[in-house]
Amino acid sequence: MGALGVAFLCWSVGAFGGLLLRQHRAGALVGSGGAVTGALALGFAAIHGLAGGVSQSWHAPWSVPAGMLALRLDPLAAVFLLPLALVGGLCALYGVAYLRAHAHGRPIGPSLAAYDVLLLAMALVVTANDVVLLVVAWELMTLSSWALVVSDHDAPAVRAAGLQYLVAGHIATAALVLLALFLTASSGPGPVVPSGLLFGLALIGFGTKAGIVPLHVWLPDAHPAAPSHVSALMSAIMVTMGFYGLARYIPLFGPPALWWGYLLIVLGAVGASGGVAFAIAQRDVKRVLAYSTIENAGIVTLALGVGVLATAEGQPVLAGFAWTAALLHVWNHALAKALLFLGFGAVAQGAKTRSLDALGGFLRGWPVVGVVLCVGAAALASLPGLNIFASEWLLVRGLLLGAVALRGIARVALLGSILAVVFAGGLAVVCFARLVGIGLAGSPRTAEAEAARRPGRAMVLPLVPFAAGCVIIGAIPGRVAALLGRAVTIVAPAADVQAAQSALTPLAILGPLLALVVALLFALRLPVGRRSLQRGATTWGCAYALPTSAMQYTATSFAQPVTRILQPVLHTDRARETMDRALESLYLPLFAAVARAGRRVRAYHQARVTGSLLYIGATVLVVLALLFLPGARR
């Protein structure tokens, strides 16, 4: 717990220093230094928690009613703290260089201060051993991340995205406040709150932050609005705070009901399939990555649902496969998505645009950035030999085993889950082939892309560890799953974690085998290329003597064969804009109805003292009735 306290202290110093010294260069140094040193201390604490496997706790009195300053560091918390330390520290290094080029002379100290507060809040969410402290940390996380999202508040789109995120965040906080009240009430004498209600509140509160469909609508707009290092942190880490909450609190609600698992499976399948489908239709590179986050959140949600279903059905092997796949996918997605947000953030900053149709040529012009981005894109496309393939393969294998062992609706749900994962995986290949092929390969499509200056080392070096992590986890998935075993047993004590670890071990041969095949192909190609007669000639350009970069595929034309098939779902308009269907079909009509009802109620309001007194009197009578009616008091 000492290292955890050092991390909190470093982030606090970094936040106050960055804010107080915002007009000086020292503010950036203190803010970024606090973030990095805090991340190092947190990483040490997380590694100790994973390796030791022992739960540590600390508590102190707190004047808040029913609250306590209680912290806990156990293997489940360590699983979520380790990627927070890695991504948080590397994004802080990247962020200083990015903000200096992005701020246009404005001080970057306040942004770095908010970044430190966000790191502190997320670490506090994971380690809070009291539900009231969790709610406070959750609200602090929401407000600090909102401040980072609206960094460029001069743009109307950024302000709109910030407002949308703030509304969604406070809906989640309201649900968690009710959850805290009901959990506190259930712990004392009196009637026990139904577990289904607790699960529903947890799903709304934690699921909104996790980007679970249909609670995801804030995510596609907030991620593009935020600076790239903040987008990377939000997508790779902050989203996982919702999954941590579900994993931590669902076991506290008692034996799970079957419908909990079925609901999570359905929401996960819809999120995985729909997220990647909408990603293919986007032209803004950061919106592509944001919808990819929704897809991977759907994969984790589906795995959680299968784990809950397996626990309810008494299937320890299936539970071990599902929970291990969920936690492993959290790690895998964090590495790959942070890599792509940071890398394409540098590309977009260099080209002065986020439009895929205005990029190109970076694979040749920026070879290091281009290669590591290809690794991250291949990982998110679930290609064999890399990390995300391992977690999705483990999930599919578990679904196959469960479909054989279970009967009835459970079998149908698991077979449908297989189709959803396979469908999402196929679309992911198209999505990231489009992202790399249009955004990085080919020739520069604009003068800005052609003249883009290479980013400095501070923006390039943080990408390398993420790419290395994608390769390393893909090479040793069984050993990584062994690290997750203690965390799985906290969530599902009866789960068989050894079976999942054994199933992943053979995948270690995939990476070396594929590398050997590629090396052999290049070795066979060399003598053929030397013997063949090499000539240079201009390719046929459809009667154009001088082909231009405008003749290349665009993002829209590349995706058109897929988007035409998915048009009944996407509803892409004539301007080739694809809006979120949940936002347009569900939330906007709902908000409009609430606004109309509010206007009608306001028509009856009169700004008079007697009317206000009447409202106060009615409220007091209602409260007294609730307090003194029979059965109201325990």
C-alpha positions as CSV (number, residue, x, y, z in Angstrom):
1,M,0.0,0.0,0.0
2,G,3.0,2.3,0.4
3,A,3.7,2.5,-3.3
4,L,0.0,3.3,-3.9
5,G,0.2,6.1,-1.4
6,V,3.3,7.4,-3.2
7,A,1.4,7.4,-6.5
8,F,-1.5,9.4,-5.0
9,L,1.0,11.9,-3.6
10,C,2.8,12.3,-6.9
11,W,-0.4,12.9,-8.8
12,S,-1.6,15.4,-6.2
13,V,1.7,17.3,-6.4
14,G,1.6,17.2,-10.2
15,A,-1.9,18.5,-10.3
16,F,-1.4,21.4,-7.9
17,G,2.0,22.2,-9.4
18,G,0.7,22.2,-12.9
19,L,-2.1,24.5,-12.0
20,L,-0.2,26.9,-9.8
21,L,2.8,27.2,-12.3
22,R,0.6,27.2,-15.4
23,Q,2.2,30.4,-16.7
24,H,5.7,28.9,-16.5
25,R,7.5,26.0,-18.3
26,A,8.0,24.5,-14.9
27,G,4.2,23.8,-14.7
28,A,4.5,21.4,-17.6
29,L,7.5,19.7,-16.0
30,V,5.8,19.3,-12.7
31,G,2.5,18.1,-14.2
32,S,4.1,15.6,-16.5
33,G,6.7,14.5,-13.9
34,G,4.0,13.9,-11.4
35,A,2.0,11.8,-13.8
36,V,5.0,9.7,-14.8
37,T,6.4,9.1,-11.3
38,G,3.0,8.3,-10.0
39,A,2.5,5.8,-12.8
40,L,5.8,4.2,-11.9
41,A,4.8,3.8,-8.3
42,L,1.4,2.5,-9.3
43,G,3.0,0.0,-11.6
44,F,5.2,-1.3,-8.8
45,A,2.1,-1.6,-6.5
46,A,0.2,-3.5,-9.2
47,I,3.0,-5.9,-10.0
48,H,3.3,-6.6,-6.3
49,G,-0.4,-7.2,-6.0
50,L,-0.4,-9.6,-9.0
51,A,2.7,-11.5,-8.0
52,G,1.9,-11.7,-4.3
53,G,-1.7,-12.5,-4.7
54,V,-2.5,-11.2,-1.2
55,S,-5.1,-8.6,-0.5
56,Q,-3.9,-5.5,1.4
57,S,-6.2,-2.9,2.9
58,W,-6.1,0.5,4.6
59,H,-8.8,2.5,6.2
60,A,-9.3,5.8,8.1
61,P,-12.3,7.5,9.6
62,W,-14.4,9.8,7.4
63,S,-17.0,12.3,8.5
64,V,-19.3,11.5,5.5
65,P,-22.4,9.5,6.7
66,A,-22.1,5.8,6.0
67,G,-18.7,6.4,4.4
68,M,-15.2,5.4,5.2
69,L,-11.7,6.1,3.7
70,A,-11.0,2.5,2.9
71,L,-8.7,1.2,0.2
72,R,-8.0,-2.3,-1.0
73,L,-5.3,-3.7,-3.2
74,D,-6.0,-7.3,-4.4
75,P,-5.3,-9.2,-7.6
76,L,-8.5,-8.0,-9.2
77,A,-7.6,-4.4,-8.5
78,A,-4.1,-5.0,-9.7
79,V,-5.3,-6.3,-13.1
80,F,-6.9,-2.9,-13.8
81,L,-4.1,-0.9,-12.1
82,L,-1.3,-2.3,-14.2
83,P,-2.6,-1.0,-17.6
84,L,-3.5,2.3,-15.9
85,A,0.1,2.7,-14.9
86,L,1.5,1.7,-18.3
87,V,-0.9,3.7,-20.4
88,G,-1.1,6.6,-18.0
89,G,2.7,7.1,-17.8
90,L,3.4,6.7,-21.6
91,C,0.5,9.0,-22.6
92,A,1.9,11.6,-20.2
93,L,5.2,11.6,-21.9
94,Y,3.5,11.8,-25.3
95,G,1.1,14.5,-24.1
96,V,3.6,17.1,-23.3
97,A,5.0,17.2,-26.8
98,Y,1.6,16.9,-28.4
99,L,0.1,19.7,-26.3
100,R,3.0,22.1,-27.0
101,A,2.3,21.7,-30.7
102,H,-1.5,21.7,-30.2
103,A,-2.0,24.5,-27.7
104,H,-1.0,27.4,-30.0
105,G,0.7,29.3,-27.2
106,R,-1.8,28.6,-24.5
107,P,-0.4,27.2,-21.2
108,I,-0.6,23.5,-21.0
109,G,-0.2,23.3,-17.2
110,P,-4.0,23.2,-16.5
111,S,-4.4,20.3,-19.0
112,L,-1.6,18.3,-17.3
113,A,-3.1,19.1,-13.9
114,A,-6.5,17.7,-15.0
115,Y,-4.7,14.7,-16.4
116,D,-3.0,14.0,-13.0
117,V,-6.4,14.3,-11.3
118,L,-7.9,11.8,-13.8
119,L,-5.1,9.3,-13.1
120,L,-5.7,9.7,-9.3
121,A,-9.4,9.4,-9.6
122,M,-9.2,6.2,-11.7
123,A,-6.8,4.6,-9.3
124,L,-9.1,5.5,-6.5
125,V,-12.1,4.0,-8.2
126,V,-10.2,0.7,-8.5
127,T,-8.9,0.6,-5.0
128,A,-11.9,2.0,-3.1
129,N,-13.2,-0.4,-0.5
130,D,-16.3,1.6,0.3
131,V,-19.2,2.3,-2.0
132,V,-19.5,6.0,-0.9
133,L,-15.8,6.6,-1.6
134,L,-16.3,4.8,-5.0
135,V,-19.1,7.2,-5.9
136,V,-16.9,10.3,-5.0
137,A,-14.0,9.0,-7.0
138,W,-16.3,8.2,-9.9
139,E,-17.6,11.7,-10.0
140,L,-14.1,13.1,-9.8
141,M,-13.1,10.9,-12.7
142,T,-16.1,12.2,-14.7
143,L,-15.4,15.9,-14.0
144,S,-11.6,15.7,-14.7
145,S,-12.1,13.7,-17.9
146,W,-14.8,16.2,-19.0
147,A,-12.3,19.1,-18.5
148,L,-9.9,17.3,-20.8
149,V,-12.5,16.5,-23.4
150,V,-13.4,20.2,-23.7
151,S,-9.8,21.4,-23.9
152,D,-10.5,22.9,-27.3
153,H,-13.7,24.5,-26.1
154,D,-13.6,27.2,-28.8
155,A,-15.0,24.7,-31.3
156,P,-18.8,24.3,-31.1
157,A,-18.5,20.6,-31.8
158,V,-16.2,20.1,-28.8
159,R,-18.6,22.0,-26.5
160,A,-21.5,19.8,-27.7
161,A,-19.5,16.6,-27.2
162,G,-18.5,17.8,-23.7
163,L,-22.1,18.5,-22.8
164,Q,-23.2,15.1,-24.1
165,Y,-20.5,13.4,-22.1
166,L,-21.3,15.3,-19.0
167,V,-25.0,14.4,-19.2
168,A,-24.2,10.7,-19.7
169,G,-21.6,10.8,-16.9
170,H,-24.1,12.2,-14.4
171,I,-26.8,9.7,-15.3
172,A,-24.2,7.1,-14.5
173,T,-23.3,8.8,-11.2
174,A,-27.0,9.0,-10.3
175,A,-27.4,5.3,-10.8
176,L,-24.4,4.6,-8.7
177,V,-25.7,6.9,-5.9
178,L,-28.9,4.9,-5.8
179,L,-26.8,1.7,-5.9
180,A,-24.8,2.9,-2.9
181,L,-28.0,3.8,-1.0
182,F,-29.6,0.4,-1.7
183,L,-26.5,-1.5,-0.7
184,T,-26.3,0.4,2.5
185,A,-29.9,-0.2,3.2
186,S,-29.6,-3.9,2.5
187,S,-26.7,-4.3,4.9
188,G,-28.9,-3.2,7.9
189,P,-32.1,-4.5,9.3
190,G,-35.2,-4.3,7.2
191,P,-36.3,-5.6,3.8
192,V,-33.5,-6.6,1.4
193,V,-33.4,-4.8,-1.9
194,P,-34.1,-7.1,-4.9
195,S,-30.8,-8.2,-6.5
196,G,-32.3,-7.6,-9.9
197,L,-32.7,-3.9,-9.1
198,L,-29.1,-3.7,-7.9
199,F,-27.9,-5.4,-11.1
200,G,-29.9,-3.0,-13.2
201,L,-28.4,0.1,-11.4
202,A,-24.9,-1.3,-11.7
203,L,-25.4,-2.0,-15.4
204,I,-26.6,1.6,-16.0
205,G,-23.9,3.2,-13.8
206,F,-20.9,1.2,-14.8
207,G,-22.1,0.3,-18.3
208,T,-22.4,3.9,-19.4
209,K,-18.8,4.5,-18.7
210,A,-17.8,1.2,-20.3
211,G,-19.5,2.1,-23.5
212,I,-22.0,-0.8,-23.4
213,V,-24.7,-0.4,-26.1
214,P,-27.1,1.4,-25.9
215,L,-25.4,3.5,-23.2
216,H,-22.5,4.3,-25.5
217,V,-23.7,7.4,-27.2
218,W,-21.2,9.8,-25.5
219,L,-18.2,7.9,-26.7
220,P,-18.1,8.5,-30.5
221,D,-18.1,12.3,-30.0
222,A,-16.1,12.6,-26.9
223,H,-13.1,10.7,-28.1
224,P,-12.5,12.8,-31.3
225,A,-13.0,16.0,-29.3
226,A,-10.3,15.2,-26.7
227,P,-6.5,15.6,-27.3
228,S,-5.1,12.4,-28.7
229,H,-3.3,11.3,-25.5
230,V,-6.5,11.8,-23.5
231,S,-8.4,9.9,-26.1
232,A,-5.9,7.0,-25.7
233,L,-6.3,7.1,-21.9
234,M,-10.1,7.2,-22.0
235,S,-10.4,4.5,-24.6
236,A,-7.8,2.2,-23.2
237,I,-8.3,2.7,-19.5
238,M,-11.3,4.8,-18.5
239,V,-13.7,2.6,-20.3
240,T,-12.4,-0.4,-18.3
241,M,-13.4,1.3,-15.1
242,G,-17.0,0.3,-15.9
243,F,-16.0,-3.3,-16.4
244,Y,-14.1,-3.2,-13.1
245,G,-17.2,-2.0,-11.4
246,L,-19.3,-4.8,-12.9
247,A,-16.7,-7.5,-12.1
248,R,-16.4,-6.2,-8.5
249,Y,-20.0,-5.7,-7.6
250,I,-22.0,-8.3,-9.5
251,P,-20.7,-11.1,-7.1
252,L,-21.9,-9.0,-4.2
253,F,-25.5,-9.2,-5.3
254,G,-25.8,-12.9,-4.5
255,P,-26.3,-15.8,-6.8
256,P,-26.8,-14.4,-10.3
257,A,-30.0,-14.9,-12.2
258,L,-29.9,-16.4,-15.7
259,W,-31.4,-13.2,-17.3
260,W,-28.4,-11.2,-16.1
261,G,-26.2,-13.3,-18.3
262,Y,-28.5,-13.3,-21.2
263,L,-28.9,-9.5,-21.1
264,L,-25.1,-9.0,-21.0
265,I,-24.7,-11.5,-23.9
266,V,-27.2,-9.7,-26.1
267,L,-25.9,-6.2,-25.3
268,G,-22.3,-7.5,-25.9
269,A,-23.2,-9.1,-29.2
270,V,-25.0,-6.0,-30.5
271,G,-22.1,-3.8,-29.4
272,A,-19.4,-5.9,-31.0
273,S,-21.2,-6.3,-34.3
274,G,-22.7,-2.8,-34.5
275,G,-19.5,-1.0,-33.2
276,V,-17.3,-2.3,-35.9
277,A,-20.0,-1.9,-38.6
278,F,-20.3,1.8,-37.8
279,A,-16.5,2.1,-37.6
280,I,-16.2,1.0,-41.2
281,A,-18.6,3.8,-42.2
282,Q,-16.6,6.7,-40.6
283,R,-14.2,9.0,-42.3
284,D,-12.8,10.7,-39.2
285,V,-9.9,8.5,-38.1
286,K,-10.6,9.1,-34.4
287,R,-14.3,8.2,-34.8
288,V,-13.2,5.0,-36.5
289,L,-11.1,4.2,-33.4
290,A,-14.0,5.3,-31.0
291,Y,-16.4,2.9,-32.6
292,S,-13.8,0.2,-32.5
293,T,-13.7,0.8,-28.7
294,I,-17.4,0.1,-28.7
295,E,-16.8,-3.1,-30.6
296,N,-14.2,-4.3,-28.1
297,A,-16.4,-3.2,-25.2
298,G,-19.0,-5.4,-26.7
299,I,-16.6,-8.4,-26.7
300,V,-15.8,-7.8,-23.0
301,T,-19.5,-7.4,-22.2
302,L,-20.3,-10.6,-24.0
303,A,-17.5,-12.5,-22.1
304,L,-18.8,-11.1,-18.8
305,G,-22.3,-12.3,-19.7
306,V,-21.0,-15.8,-20.5
307,G,-19.2,-15.8,-17.2
308,V,-22.3,-14.8,-15.3
309,L,-24.3,-17.4,-17.2
310,A,-21.7,-20.1,-16.5
311,T,-21.8,-19.3,-12.7
312,A,-25.6,-19.5,-12.7
313,E,-25.6,-22.8,-14.6
314,G,-22.8,-24.3,-12.5
315,Q,-20.2,-24.6,-15.3
316,P,-16.7,-24.0,-13.8
317,V,-14.8,-24.6,-17.0
318,L,-16.9,-22.2,-19.0
319,A,-16.7,-19.6,-16.2
320,G,-12.9,-19.9,-16.2
321,F,-12.8,-19.5,-20.0
322,A,-15.2,-16.5,-20.1
323,W,-13.7,-14.5,-17.1
324,T,-10.1,-15.1,-18.3
325,A,-11.0,-14.0,-21.8
326,A,-12.7,-10.9,-20.5
327,L,-9.8,-9.8,-18.3
328,L,-7.2,-10.7,-21.0
329,H,-9.2,-8.7,-23.6
330,V,-9.1,-5.7,-21.3
331,W,-5.3,-5.8,-21.3
332,N,-5.1,-6.5,-25.0
333,H,-7.4,-3.8,-26.1
334,A,-5.7,-1.3,-23.8
335,L,-2.3,-1.9,-25.5
336,A,-3.6,-1.9,-29.1
337,K,-6.0,1.0,-28.8
338,A,-3.6,3.3,-26.9
339,L,-1.1,2.6,-29.7
340,L,-3.5,3.6,-32.5
341,F,-4.8,6.7,-30.8
342,L,-1.4,8.0,-30.1
343,G,0.0,7.1,-33.5
344,F,-2.9,8.4,-35.6
345,G,-3.0,11.4,-33.3
346,A,0.6,12.2,-34.5
347,V,-0.5,11.6,-38.1
348,A,-3.5,13.8,-37.8
349,Q,-1.5,16.6,-36.1
350,G,1.1,16.4,-38.9
351,A,-1.4,16.4,-41.7
352,K,-3.6,19.0,-39.9
353,T,-6.7,16.9,-40.5
354,R,-8.4,13.8,-39.1
355,S,-10.1,12.9,-42.4
356,L,-8.9,9.6,-43.9
357,D,-9.4,10.9,-47.4
358,A,-6.7,13.6,-46.7
359,L,-4.0,11.3,-45.4
360,G,-1.8,8.7,-47.0
361,G,2.0,8.2,-47.6
362,F,2.9,8.0,-43.9
363,L,4.0,4.3,-44.1
364,R,6.9,5.4,-46.4
365,G,7.5,8.9,-44.9
366,W,7.3,7.9,-41.2
367,P,8.5,4.2,-41.2
368,V,8.7,3.7,-37.5
369,V,5.3,5.2,-36.8
370,G,3.9,3.4,-39.8
371,V,5.2,-0.1,-38.8
372,V,4.0,0.1,-35.2
373,L,0.6,1.3,-36.3
374,C,0.4,-1.7,-38.7
375,V,1.2,-3.9,-35.7
376,G,-1.6,-2.3,-33.7
377,A,-4.1,-2.5,-36.5
378,A,-3.2,-6.1,-37.1
379,A,-3.8,-6.8,-33.4
380,L,-7.2,-5.1,-33.4
381,A,-8.1,-7.1,-36.6
382,S,-7.5,-10.2,-34.5
383,L,-4.8,-11.6,-36.7
384,P,-3.2,-14.8,-35.4
385,G,0.1,-14.4,-33.5
386,L,-0.9,-11.2,-31.8
387,N,-2.6,-10.5,-28.5
388,I,-6.2,-9.9,-29.3
389,F,-6.5,-13.1,-31.3
390,A,-5.6,-15.0,-28.1
391,S,-8.4,-13.5,-26.0
392,E,-11.0,-13.8,-28.7
393,W,-9.9,-17.3,-29.6
394,L,-10.2,-18.3,-25.9
395,L,-13.7,-16.8,-25.8
396,V,-14.8,-18.6,-28.9
397,R,-13.4,-21.9,-27.6
398,G,-15.2,-21.4,-24.3
399,L,-18.4,-20.7,-26.2
400,L,-18.0,-23.9,-28.2
401,L,-17.5,-25.9,-25.0
402,G,-20.5,-24.3,-23.4
403,A,-22.7,-24.9,-26.4
404,V,-21.9,-28.7,-26.1
405,A,-22.4,-28.8,-22.3
406,L,-25.6,-26.7,-22.0
407,R,-29.1,-27.1,-23.4
408,G,-32.1,-25.0,-24.4
409,I,-31.9,-21.2,-24.4
410,A,-28.4,-21.2,-23.0
411,R,-27.1,-23.2,-26.0
412,V,-28.9,-20.9,-28.4
413,A,-27.3,-17.9,-26.7
414,L,-23.8,-19.3,-26.8
415,L,-24.1,-20.3,-30.5
416,G,-25.4,-16.9,-31.3
417,S,-22.5,-15.4,-29.5
418,I,-20.1,-17.4,-31.7
419,L,-21.7,-15.9,-34.7
420,A,-21.4,-12.4,-33.3
421,V,-17.7,-12.7,-32.4
422,V,-16.9,-14.2,-35.8
423,F,-18.9,-11.6,-37.7
424,A,-17.3,-8.8,-35.7
425,G,-13.9,-10.3,-36.4
426,G,-14.4,-10.4,-40.1
427,L,-15.6,-6.8,-40.2
428,A,-12.6,-5.8,-38.1
429,V,-10.3,-7.1,-40.8
430,V,-12.0,-4.8,-43.3
431,C,-12.1,-1.9,-40.9
432,F,-8.3,-1.9,-40.1
433,A,-7.2,-2.8,-43.6
434,R,-9.1,0.4,-44.7
435,L,-7.6,2.4,-41.9
436,V,-4.0,1.4,-42.7
437,G,-4.5,1.2,-46.5
438,I,-6.1,4.7,-46.8
439,G,-4.6,6.4,-43.9
440,L,-1.0,5.2,-44.1
441,A,-0.3,3.5,-47.4
442,G,-0.3,5.0,-50.9
443,S,0.7,8.5,-51.8
444,P,-0.1,11.7,-49.8
445,R,-3.6,12.9,-50.8
446,T,-3.0,16.5,-49.8
447,A,-0.2,19.0,-49.7
448,E,-0.4,19.1,-45.9
449,A,0.0,15.3,-45.7
450,E,3.0,15.4,-48.0
451,A,4.7,18.2,-46.0
452,A,3.9,16.8,-42.6
453,R,7.0,16.9,-40.3
454,R,8.0,13.8,-38.5
455,P,7.1,13.8,-34.8
456,G,9.8,14.1,-32.2
457,R,11.1,11.2,-30.1
458,A,8.8,12.1,-27.2
459,M,5.8,11.2,-29.5
460,V,7.4,8.2,-31.2
461,L,9.1,6.3,-28.3
462,P,5.9,5.8,-26.3
463,L,4.4,3.8,-29.2
464,V,7.1,1.1,-29.2
465,P,6.2,-0.5,-25.8
466,F,2.6,-0.8,-26.8
467,A,3.5,-2.6,-30.1
468,A,5.9,-4.8,-28.1
469,G,3.2,-5.6,-25.7
470,C,0.9,-6.7,-28.5
471,V,3.6,-9.1,-29.8
472,I,4.7,-10.4,-26.3
473,I,1.2,-11.3,-25.1
474,G,0.5,-13.0,-28.4
475,A,3.7,-15.0,-27.9
476,I,3.1,-16.1,-24.2
477,P,-0.7,-16.0,-23.7
478,G,-0.7,-18.9,-21.3
479,R,1.7,-17.2,-18.9
480,V,-0.3,-14.0,-19.0
481,A,-3.5,-15.9,-18.3
482,A,-1.8,-17.4,-15.3
483,L,-1.3,-13.9,-13.9
484,L,-5.0,-13.3,-14.3
485,G,-6.0,-16.5,-12.5
486,R,-6.1,-15.1,-9.0
487,A,-8.3,-12.2,-10.2
488,V,-10.7,-14.6,-11.8
489,T,-11.1,-16.6,-8.6
490,I,-12.1,-13.4,-6.8
491,V,-14.9,-12.8,-9.3
492,A,-15.9,-16.5,-9.7
493,P,-14.5,-18.6,-6.9
494,A,-15.6,-21.9,-8.5
495,A,-14.1,-21.1,-11.9
496,D,-11.6,-23.5,-13.4
497,V,-8.7,-21.2,-14.4
498,Q,-6.3,-24.0,-15.2
499,A,-8.3,-25.1,-18.2
500,A,-8.2,-21.6,-19.7
501,Q,-4.4,-21.4,-19.2
502,S,-3.9,-24.8,-20.8
503,A,-6.0,-23.8,-23.8
504,L,-3.9,-20.7,-24.4
505,T,-0.5,-22.3,-24.2
506,P,-0.4,-23.9,-27.7
507,L,-1.0,-20.4,-29.2
508,A,2.6,-19.5,-28.4
509,I,3.7,-21.3,-31.5
510,L,1.7,-19.2,-33.9
511,G,3.9,-16.1,-33.8
512,P,7.2,-17.9,-34.5
513,L,5.5,-20.1,-37.1
514,L,4.1,-17.2,-39.0
515,A,7.4,-15.4,-38.8
516,L,9.2,-18.4,-40.2
517,V,6.7,-18.7,-43.1
518,V,7.2,-15.0,-44.0
519,A,11.0,-15.4,-43.8
520,L,10.8,-18.4,-46.1
521,L,8.7,-16.5,-48.6
522,F,11.2,-13.6,-48.7
523,A,14.1,-16.1,-49.0
524,L,12.4,-17.8,-52.0
525,R,11.6,-14.4,-53.6
526,L,15.2,-13.1,-53.6
527,P,16.8,-15.5,-56.1
528,V,13.7,-15.3,-58.4
529,G,13.9,-11.5,-58.3
530,R,17.6,-11.6,-59.2
531,R,17.2,-13.9,-62.2
532,S,14.1,-12.1,-63.6
533,L,14.5,-9.3,-66.1
534,Q,13.5,-6.1,-64.3
535,R,12.0,-3.3,-66.3
536,G,10.4,0.0,-65.3
537,A,7.3,1.2,-67.0
538,T,4.3,3.4,-66.2
539,T,1.2,1.4,-65.5
540,W,-1.9,2.0,-67.6
541,G,-3.7,5.1,-66.2
542,C,-7.0,5.0,-68.1
543,A,-5.7,7.4,-70.7
544,Y,-4.2,9.7,-68.0
545,A,-0.6,10.2,-68.8
546,L,0.2,11.6,-65.3
547,P,-1.8,9.7,-62.6
548,T,-2.4,11.8,-59.4
549,S,-3.0,10.9,-55.8
550,A,-6.7,11.7,-56.3
551,M,-7.0,8.5,-58.4
552,Q,-6.5,6.4,-55.3
553,Y,-9.2,4.7,-53.4
554,T,-11.0,6.9,-50.9
555,A,-12.2,5.8,-47.5
556,T,-15.8,5.8,-48.8
557,S,-15.1,3.8,-51.9
558,F,-13.0,1.2,-50.1
559,A,-15.8,0.6,-47.6
560,Q,-18.7,0.8,-50.1
561,P,-19.1,-2.9,-50.8
562,V,-19.6,-3.5,-47.1
563,T,-21.6,-0.4,-46.2
564,R,-24.0,-1.0,-49.0
565,I,-24.9,-4.4,-47.5
566,L,-25.2,-2.9,-44.0
567,Q,-27.2,0.2,-45.2
568,P,-30.4,-1.0,-43.5
569,V,-28.5,-0.7,-40.2
570,L,-26.2,2.2,-40.9
571,H,-28.6,4.6,-42.7
572,T,-25.8,6.5,-44.4
573,D,-27.1,9.7,-45.9
574,R,-26.3,11.2,-49.3
575,A,-23.5,13.2,-47.8
576,R,-21.9,9.9,-46.7
577,E,-22.4,10.8,-43.1
578,T,-23.3,7.9,-40.7
579,M,-24.9,9.0,-37.5
580,D,-25.3,6.9,-34.4
581,R,-28.6,5.1,-34.6
582,A,-29.1,4.8,-30.8
583,L,-28.6,8.6,-30.5
584,E,-31.0,9.5,-33.4
585,S,-33.7,6.9,-32.8
586,L,-33.7,6.6,-29.0
587,Y,-32.1,9.4,-27.0
588,L,-32.8,12.5,-29.1
589,P,-36.6,11.7,-29.3
590,L,-36.6,11.0,-25.6
591,F,-34.8,14.3,-24.7
592,A,-37.2,16.1,-27.0
593,A,-40.2,14.6,-25.2
594,V,-38.8,15.6,-21.8
595,A,-38.2,19.1,-23.1
596,R,-41.8,19.3,-24.3
597,A,-43.1,18.1,-20.9
598,G,-40.9,20.6,-19.2
599,R,-42.4,23.5,-21.2
600,R,-45.9,22.3,-20.4
601,V,-45.1,22.1,-16.7
602,R,-43.5,25.6,-16.8
603,A,-46.7,27.0,-18.2
604,Y,-48.4,26.3,-14.9
605,H,-45.7,27.9,-12.8
606,Q,-46.3,31.4,-11.4
607,A,-43.5,33.4,-9.9
608,R,-45.4,34.2,-6.7
609,V,-44.5,33.8,-3.1
610,T,-47.8,32.0,-2.3
611,G,-47.1,29.5,-5.1
612,S,-43.6,28.8,-3.8
613,L,-45.0,28.3,-0.2
614,L,-47.6,25.9,-1.6
615,Y,-44.9,23.8,-3.2
616,I,-42.8,23.8,0.0
617,G,-45.8,22.7,2.1
618,A,-46.7,19.9,-0.3
619,T,-43.1,18.6,-0.3
620,V,-43.0,18.7,3.5
621,L,-46.3,16.7,3.7
622,V,-45.0,14.1,1.3
623,V,-41.8,13.7,3.3
624,L,-43.7,13.4,6.6
625,A,-46.0,10.8,5.1
626,L,-43.1,8.7,4.0
627,L,-41.5,8.9,7.4
628,F,-44.6,8.2,9.6
629,L,-46.9,6.0,7.5
630,P,-47.1,2.3,8.7
631,G,-44.1,0.3,7.4
632,A,-42.1,3.4,6.4
633,R,-39.8,3.1,9.4
634,R,-37.7,0.0,10.2
